[in-house]
């Protein structure tokens, strides 16, 4: 009896963790930042505790319980790496909090969210794939198609397709598949944000190439299917030519960037000249004040420098006017919002890379340091972000990771890419369509992370890392089965 209880306990705990994570998965994708902003303010803390922090703590407790009730409790390399990772993030957060303030904990969460892949992987270990579970996931995916964040329509569709594919009853399987194909709002795959379209195209390309590679047919048939897939992608591009043209028109993008960069450089030169003039005037006034001090009374001596310095500062009043002129020069009638958004990101990325190089921040700038962009400040863009947050979001999760932890972040990203590529190659080799579809969802989020806040905010990071955990678990299960079959 005791042995049976010991065996059942990890299963119960794992199911509890999965159920809670699945609930939050749906709530985050359905209500996004509205749900993510829910918080509790304790009287003994100067900052709020958001719902994502409670979920992280719950998962950590369940993870520890799973390890404690596990039949073979071994401190293996995987568990050691997890605890070292937690220690690394915690130490950086504390140092950042001491140096910069509470913002350090927000930056730490970007790395803590990655733990949800570990938690999901652990909770899935005793998980059994049953028909009612697939039907339940199918219903949730259809619900999210119409009530969730439309940016992740591809993810919802693949989830519904995977759950349908794994239903054993053929009548139910084909009935649900037909319903899915009929009710899917296909226009939302195409008419959406540019970065999401690029992510959808990348995922579709992965599926197409994998299917062609897995298909045991003559080379002519493979060429035909490849051309058909390329035709579909070109069709998506043609439907959104005006939207995607700003991304793929390299010459136009380059010319606009060079034009804007000249404006920024001109403003920086004028600003340096103003600063030098002000320093020169201040030095002369200070020298005159010292001479006056020998002749006049202390009262006159006290007023003279301040008046002169104030007059020197007044010479900089046209500084704000210059910034407004620069902004109006760019935001003319032929400027499009889409092009401005691209320029916005390019200037931020360039300024952050320059800062990393100039400061020689091999291990990054740590947590808590606000991200700023001199170019964006000069152009007067991002006013809403400056007023709301006091810093500019990087809009590139990979660059943000490198900015925070430097070389360690590069190693982390390379390992992530290596394991994902390894999983894709294995699924293609074993002709596993389920694995390819899972990897396509991961690719969808990873491509979008080049342009959007994916790793930083909980309503995208937590669902994404949960999918990564499911994919990693499925890959390990399939690899073990494949190894046993060969042996």
N, C-alpha and C positions, 0 to 999 in steps of 0.2 A: 504493500500500500504506500509506504513512504517513497519507494522508488517511482511509482506511478505519479505521485504528487510532484516529485522533483522534476519529472519529465513534462508534466502538464503545466507547471507554473511558468516556465519561459514562454510557452505557447500562449497562455492567457495574457501575460504581460505584453508580449509582442503584439497580439491582436488589439489590446488596449491602445498601445502606442500608434499602431497603424490607423485605428479608427479616429483618434484625435487628430492625427496629421492629415488624414483625408478630409476631415471636417474643415480644418483650417485651410487646406488646399483649395477647397471650393469657395470658402468665404473670402479668401484673399483675391482670387481671380474674379469673383462676382462683384465685390464691393471695393476692391483695390485700396486706395489710400484712405477712404472713409472708414473702413474697418481697421486698417493699420494704425490709424490715429487714436484708437481707443486706448485709454491709459488710466493709471491710478497714481495719484499724488500722495505719497506718504509724508506725514508731518516732519519726520526726522531726516528727510532727503530734500535736497534743493533742486532736484530734477525729477520728471515723471518716469514711471515704469510702464512701457507700452505692452500691448498684448503679445507682440512678438517675443519680448523678453520672457514673459511667463511661459510661452510655448517652448522656448529654448530650455528653460529651467526644468520644465516637465519632462522633456525628451531626455535631458541629461540624467535625471533621476531614474527614469524607466530604463535607460541604457545601462546604468550601474546595476539595477535590479536584475536585468537580463544576464549580465556577466556573473552576478553573485549566484543566481539560481541555475546557471548553466551546468550541465553534467560534467563537462571537461573545462573547468576554469583554469585557463593557462594564460599567463602574461606573455602573449606572442608579440611579434614585431608590429602587427597592425594596431593592437591596443596601446602599445608603447608609443607609437607614432601619434596616435590620437591624443594621448595625454601630454606629450611633448608639444603638440600643436596648440592645445588649450593653454599650456603654461606660457608659450611664446606670445600668444595674443594677449593674455592677461598681463604679462610683464610690460609689453609695449603700451597697453592701455593705461596702466598705472603711471608709467613714465610720462606718457603724453598728457595725462590729466594733471600731473604735477607741473609740467612745462607750459601747457596751453589752456587747460580747463576741460570742461565737460564734453566738448566736441570730440575728444579722444575716444570716448565710449561709443559714439556713433560710428566712427571709423573702424573701431574694433568689431562692430557688428557685421561689417562687410565680410570679415573672415570667419566670424562665428556662424554665419548662415551656412557656410560650407559643411558644418558638422551635421546638418540635416541629411546629407547624403549618407553619412556614417550611421546615423540613427535609423534611417529607413532601411538601409542594408541589413542592420542587425535585427530589426523587428521582422523583416521578411524571411529570415532564416527558417523559422518554423512554419512559414505561411504555406497553405495548401490552396491550389487553384481549383475552385468549384464553380459550377455553372451559375448559381444565383449571385455569386460575387461578380462575375463578368457582366451579368444583366444589370446589376446595381451600378457598376462603373459606367456602363453604356448610358444609363439614364442620367447619371451625373454629367457625362460629357455632352449629351444633347441639351441638358439644362444650361450648361455654360455657353453653348453655341448661341443661345438667344438672350441670356441674362449676364454673361460674363464679359470680361474685357475683350473687345473684338480684335485686338492686336494678336491674340494667341488662338485664332480660329484654326490654324493648321494643327496646333497641339490638341485641341478638342476633337477635331476630326480623326486624327490618328489614334487617340485614346478610344474613341467609339469604334473605330475599325479594328483595333487590336482586341477589344473585349468581344466584338462580334465574331472574329475569327477563331477565338478560343472556346466558343460555346460548342458543346458536344452534340446537342440535338440539332439535326440539320434543318428541320422545319423552322424552329425558332431562329437559327442562325441566318437563314436566307430571308426570312420575314423581316428581321431587324436590319439586315443589310440593305434591303430594298427601301425600307423606311428611311434609313440614313441617307441613301443616295438621292431620295426625293426631297427631303426636308432641308438638306444642307444649303445654307445661303452662300453659294459659290462666289457671288460678287464681293463678299467681304475678304476673300483671298486676294482680290485684285485691287479694289478701291479702298486702300488703307494707307497708312504712313509709308513713306518711301523705304525706310530702313526695314520695316516688316516685310515689304514686298521682296527686298533683297534676301532677307532671311528665308522666306518661303521658297524663293527660287533656288537657294543653296540646298535646302532640304529636299526639294523635288529633284534636283540634279543628283544628289547622293542616292536617292531611291532608284532613279533611272539607271545610273551607272552600275549600281549593285545588282539590279535585276538582270541587266544585260550580262554582267560577269557571271551570275549564278545560272543563267539559262543555258542548258546543254542543248544547243542547237547549232545549225550551220552558221558560218560567218556572215552569210548574206542576210539571214534573218536578224542577226544581232545588229548589223549595220542599219537595217530598216527600222528596228525598234529605237536605236540610238538617234537616228534622224527624226523619228516621230517625237521623241522626248525633247530634243533640241527645238523642234517646231513648236511644241507647247510652251516652252520657256520664251521663245521669240514672240509667240502670240500674247503672252502675259505682258511682255515689254511693249508691244505695239498698242495694247489696250491702255497702257499707262505711259505713253511716250512723253507727254508733257510733264508728267511727274518725275519720271526717271531720267529725263534728258539732262536735268541739272546735275545728276550724279555721274553719268557716263560721258558727257561732253567735256572731255579733258581740257581741250584748248580754251573753251569759254571759261571753265573753272579756273584754269591757270591765269588767264588774263585778268579776271576779276580779283583774284588773290593778289597778284602783283600790283594792281592798281590800288587796292586797299592798303597793301604793305607800304607803298610809297607815302600814302597819307599818314600812316602811323609813324613812319620814320621822320617825316617832315615835322609832325607835331612834337616828337621827342626832341628833335634838334632845337625847335623854338623854345621848348620847355627848359632845355639845358641852358640856352642863352639867357632866358629870364632868370633862372636860378643863379647863374654866374653874375648877372647884373645886380641882382638883389644882394648877393654876398659881397660884391664889390662896394655897393652903396652902404651896406651895413658896416663894412670895415672902415670906410671913410668917415662915416658918422661916429663910429666908436672912437676913432683917432681924434676927431674934432672934440668929442666930448671930454676926452682926457686932457686936451689942451685947455678947454674952458674951465675944467675943474681947478686948475691952478690959479685962475684969475677971479672967477665968479663964486658966488656963495653956493652952499650945498643945495639950496632949494632950486636954483637955476640949473645947477649940475645934475639934479635928479630929473628935471623935465626935458632937458635938451636931447639926450639920446633916445628916449622913448618916442618923442615927436618925430625925430628923423627916421627912426626905424619904421614907425607907422606909415610915414610917407613912402618909404621904399616898398613896403608891403602893398600899398595901394596901387603901385605900378603893375601888380599882378592881377588886378581886377578883370582885365580883358582875357584872362586865362579861361574862365568858364565860357565866355563868348566864343573863344576860339574852338572849344570843344563842341559847342552847339553848331558852329559853322561846318566843322568836319563831319558831324553827324548828318546835317542837312545835305551836305555835298554828296554823301553816299546814298541816302534814302531818297533818291529822286524818283520820278514817275516811272522810269523803265526798270527799276529794281524790283525783283520778285522776292516774296517772303521766303520761298524755298532756297534761293541762292543765299540770302542773308543767313539762314539757319546753317548752311554748309560753311560759310565763311566764319560764323560764330564758333563752330567746333574746331575748324582748322587753326584759328588764332589761339584758342585755348590750348590745343595740343602742342602747337609750336612753342608757346611760352613756357609750358610745363617741361618740355624736353630741354629747352634752353636753360631753365632753372636747374634741372638735374645735372646738366653738363657743367654749367658754370660753378655750381656749388660742390661739384664732385661728390654728390650724395650716393655713394656706392650702396649703402644700405638704406636708402630712402630718407624721407624727412620724418618718419614716424607718424604717430597718431596725434590728432588735435590741431595741427597746423592748417589754417584756412587756405584753400586754394584760391589764387588770384591770377588774373591775366591782365598785364599792362596794356596789351593791345585792345582788349575789350573795354577796359576802363577809359582809354583815350577816345574810342569810338562812341562811348556812351551807351553801349548795348547792355542788355541783361539787367535793366533797372529793377524789374520785379524780383529777381533773385537777390540782388544786393540789398534791397529793402527788407525782403522776407528772411533771408538767411544770414547775410553778411559775408557770403563767399560765393564763388561760382562753381557749379557742378562740372565735373570733368567731361561727362557725356562719352566716356570710354572706360569701361570697367577694367580692362587690361592695363591701360596706362595708369589708371588710378592705383591699382595694386602695386605696380612698379614704383610709382611716386611715393607710396607709403613705406614699402619694405625693400625696395631696390633689388639687389641680386637675388635675394631670397624669393621675391615675387616672380622673377624671371624663371627660376628653377621650378617653382610651384606651377606656373603656367605651362612650362615645357613638359612636366610630368603629366599634367592633365591632358594635354594634346596627345602625348605618346600613348597613354592608356586608352583614350578614345579611338585613336587610329588602330591600335592593336585589336580592340573589340570589333571594329568595323571589318577589318581583314579576316578575323576569325568567323564572323557571321557570314561573310561572303564565301569563305572557304567551305563552311558546313551547310551552305544554302539555307540559312535560317532567316526567314522573312520577318519574324517577330523581332529579332534582334536589330535588324536594319531599320525597322519602323521606330523602335525605341531610340536608336542612335540619331535618327532624323529629327526627333523632337529635341534632343540635346543640342544638335547642330543648329536648329532654329533659334534657340535661346542664345547660344554662344555667338552666332553671327550678329544677332541684334545687339549683343553686349559691346560691339565695336562702336556703336553710335548712341546707345541709350543707357539709362541707369538701370542695369539689370542686377548686378551683384550687390548694389548698395541699398536698395529699398526692399522691405520684407515681402511686399505683395507680388514681386517677381522673383526675388532670390530664393525664398523658401519653397515655392512650387517647383522652381527649376532644379534646385539641389535634391529635392525629393525624387524627381524623375531621374536624375543622375544616379541616386542610390538604387532605384529599381533596376536601371540598366546595368549597373555594376553587379548587382545580385544575380540577375538573369544570366549575365555573361559568365560568372563563376559557376553557376549550376550547369550551364551547357558545356562549359569547358571540362568540368569533372566527369560528366556523362560521356563526353567524347573521348577522354583519356581512358575511361573504363572500357569503352567499346574497342579501342585500339589494343589495350592490354588483353 
